[in-house]
Amino acid sequence: MKELVFCLEGSSEQAMLEGLLPKLLPTGGIIFRYIKFEGKQDLEKQLSSKLRGYKNPSARFVVIRDQDSHPDCKAVKARLVDLCTQAGKPDTMVRIACTELESFYLADLAAVERGLEITGLTKFQENRKFRSPDHLGSPSKELSTLTKGRYQKVSGSRAISVHLDLENTRSDSFRNLVAGIRRLVA
């Protein structure tokens, strides 16, 4: 049986994956585990030791972190890849949500509508900022404004993720996450 271990910045990433993975992967045959950290600094501080100490030698690892205000997404990823390599797990898949996890949701306003039971959001999808939300400065703030405060990080992630369109290409970071997970389990 395959084991896929997700090393996550926090609870909202886990809530998103719990809704997304059943749609993305076939049922049975894969065990999902989540190692949740207390933010990005904690993730970077403890990642190597968690990977090194994991007992199942055939487990595959995925690290997910927001870019947040860091100016260079590639530098964030390179740092995490280096930590994984130092831990003896160079084949760990690292994915960065550019700029924040909420850009995945802004790329699919139909999913936000269904998940939060708000009507009229999809009409905004063709607005310039929602056609490529990975470039927004604060996607979480945009989403909160757009939903008039109804979006909350964990409960919103749980509600929206089950409705995300796996083929949505408006967010490159979402598309790369989905494609990477599919490759890992193929």
C-alpha positions as CSV (number, residue, x, y, z in Angstrom):
1,M,0.0,0.0,0.0
2,K,1.4,3.4,-1.0
3,E,1.8,6.1,1.7
4,L,1.7,9.8,0.8
5,V,2.9,12.1,3.6
6,F,2.1,15.8,3.3
7,C,4.2,18.3,5.3
8,L,2.1,21.4,5.7
9,E,2.5,24.9,6.9
10,G,-0.8,24.8,8.8
11,S,-4.4,23.6,9.2
12,S,-5.9,25.3,6.2
13,E,-3.6,23.3,3.8
14,Q,-4.7,20.1,5.5
15,A,-8.4,21.1,5.2
16,M,-7.9,21.9,1.5
17,L,-6.2,18.5,0.9
18,E,-8.8,16.5,2.8
19,G,-11.4,17.9,0.3
20,L,-9.2,17.7,-2.8
21,L,-7.5,14.3,-2.5
22,P,-10.6,12.1,-2.7
23,K,-11.5,13.8,-6.0
24,L,-7.9,13.6,-7.3
25,L,-6.8,10.1,-6.4
26,P,-8.4,6.7,-6.8
27,T,-10.0,5.2,-3.7
28,G,-8.1,2.6,-1.8
29,G,-4.5,1.6,-2.1
30,I,-3.1,5.0,-0.8
31,I,-2.7,6.1,2.8
32,F,-2.6,9.9,3.4
33,R,-0.8,11.3,6.4
34,Y,-0.4,14.9,7.4
35,I,2.4,16.5,9.3
36,K,1.1,19.9,10.3
37,F,3.5,22.6,11.4
38,E,2.9,25.9,13.2
39,G,3.6,28.2,10.3
40,K,6.4,28.5,7.8
41,Q,9.2,29.2,10.3
42,D,8.3,26.0,12.2
43,L,8.1,24.0,9.0
44,E,11.6,25.1,7.9
45,K,13.0,24.6,11.4
46,Q,11.6,21.0,11.9
47,L,11.2,19.7,8.3
48,S,14.6,17.9,8.1
49,S,14.2,16.1,11.4
50,K,10.6,15.0,10.6
51,L,11.6,13.6,7.2
52,R,14.7,11.9,8.6
53,G,12.7,10.3,11.5
54,Y,9.8,9.0,9.4
55,K,9.7,5.2,9.7
56,N,8.2,4.0,6.4
57,P,11.1,3.9,3.9
58,S,8.7,3.7,0.9
59,A,6.6,6.7,1.9
60,R,6.5,9.6,-0.6
61,F,6.6,13.2,0.7
62,V,5.0,16.4,-0.4
63,V,5.8,19.8,1.2
64,I,3.3,22.6,0.7
65,R,4.0,26.1,1.8
66,D,2.7,29.6,1.0
67,Q,5.0,32.1,-0.7
68,D,3.5,34.9,1.4
69,S,5.5,38.1,1.2
70,H,8.8,36.5,0.1
71,P,9.7,38.2,-3.2
72,D,11.0,35.0,-4.9
73,C,8.9,31.9,-5.1
74,K,11.8,29.9,-6.6
75,A,14.1,30.8,-3.7
76,V,11.5,29.6,-1.2
77,K,11.2,26.3,-3.1
78,A,15.0,25.9,-3.4
79,R,15.4,26.4,0.3
80,L,12.8,23.6,1.1
81,V,14.3,21.3,-1.5
82,D,17.7,21.8,0.1
83,L,16.2,20.9,3.6
84,C,14.7,17.7,2.1
85,T,18.0,16.7,0.5
86,Q,19.8,17.3,3.8
87,A,17.3,14.9,5.4
88,G,18.1,12.2,2.9
89,K,14.8,12.7,1.0
90,P,15.8,14.4,-2.3
91,D,12.8,13.0,-4.1
92,T,10.4,15.0,-1.9
93,M,7.9,17.0,-4.0
94,V,7.9,20.7,-2.9
95,R,5.0,22.9,-4.0
96,I,4.6,26.6,-3.2
97,A,1.2,28.3,-3.2
98,C,1.9,31.6,-4.9
99,T,1.2,33.9,-3.1
100,E,-1.2,32.2,-0.7
101,L,-3.4,29.1,-0.7
102,E,-6.4,31.4,-1.3
103,S,-5.2,32.0,-4.8
104,F,-6.4,28.5,-5.6
105,Y,-9.9,29.5,-4.5
106,L,-9.8,32.9,-6.4
107,A,-8.9,30.9,-9.5
108,D,-12.2,29.0,-9.2
109,L,-14.9,31.3,-8.0
110,A,-17.6,28.8,-8.9
111,A,-16.1,26.5,-6.2
112,V,-16.2,29.4,-3.7
113,E,-19.8,30.1,-4.6
114,R,-20.8,26.5,-4.0
115,G,-18.7,25.9,-1.0
116,L,-19.7,29.1,0.9
117,E,-23.2,29.1,-0.6
118,I,-22.8,32.6,-2.0
119,T,-24.4,33.6,-5.3
120,G,-23.0,35.9,-7.9
121,L,-19.3,35.4,-7.5
122,T,-18.6,33.7,-10.8
123,K,-19.3,36.9,-12.7
124,F,-16.1,38.2,-11.3
125,Q,-14.0,35.4,-12.7
126,E,-13.1,37.3,-15.8
127,N,-11.9,40.3,-13.9
128,R,-8.2,40.7,-14.6
129,K,-7.1,40.0,-11.0
130,F,-9.0,36.7,-10.8
131,R,-7.8,35.4,-14.2
132,S,-4.3,34.9,-12.7
133,P,-4.6,35.2,-8.9
134,D,-1.2,33.8,-8.2
135,H,0.1,37.3,-8.7
136,L,-2.1,39.0,-6.2
137,G,-0.4,40.6,-3.1
138,S,-2.9,39.3,-0.6
139,P,-5.3,36.6,-1.9
140,S,-6.7,35.9,1.6
141,K,-7.7,39.6,1.9
142,E,-9.2,39.6,-1.6
143,L,-11.2,36.5,-0.8
144,S,-12.4,37.9,2.5
145,T,-13.5,41.1,0.8
146,L,-15.2,39.3,-2.1
147,T,-17.1,37.0,0.3
148,K,-17.9,39.9,2.7
149,G,-16.1,38.2,5.5
150,R,-17.7,34.7,5.1
151,Y,-14.4,33.1,4.1
152,Q,-12.4,31.8,7.1
153,K,-9.1,30.0,6.5
154,V,-9.8,26.5,7.8
155,S,-13.6,26.2,7.5
156,G,-13.5,28.0,4.1
157,S,-10.8,25.7,2.9
158,R,-12.8,22.7,3.9
159,A,-16.0,24.0,2.3
160,I,-14.4,25.2,-1.0
161,S,-11.9,22.4,-1.7
162,V,-14.5,19.7,-2.4
163,H,-15.8,21.8,-5.3
164,L,-12.4,22.8,-6.9
165,D,-12.1,22.0,-10.6
166,L,-9.1,19.8,-11.0
167,E,-8.6,21.0,-14.5
168,N,-8.6,24.7,-13.6
169,T,-5.5,26.5,-15.1
170,R,-6.0,30.0,-13.7
171,S,-3.6,29.3,-10.9
172,D,-0.3,27.9,-12.0
173,S,0.6,26.8,-8.5
174,F,-2.7,24.9,-8.1
175,R,-2.2,23.3,-11.5
176,N,1.4,22.3,-10.6
177,L,0.2,20.8,-7.2
178,V,-2.5,18.7,-8.9
179,A,-0.1,17.5,-11.7
180,G,2.6,16.7,-9.2
181,I,0.4,14.6,-6.9
182,R,-0.9,12.7,-10.0
183,R,2.7,11.9,-11.0
184,L,3.6,10.8,-7.5
185,V,0.9,8.1,-7.4
186,A,1.0,7.0,-11.0
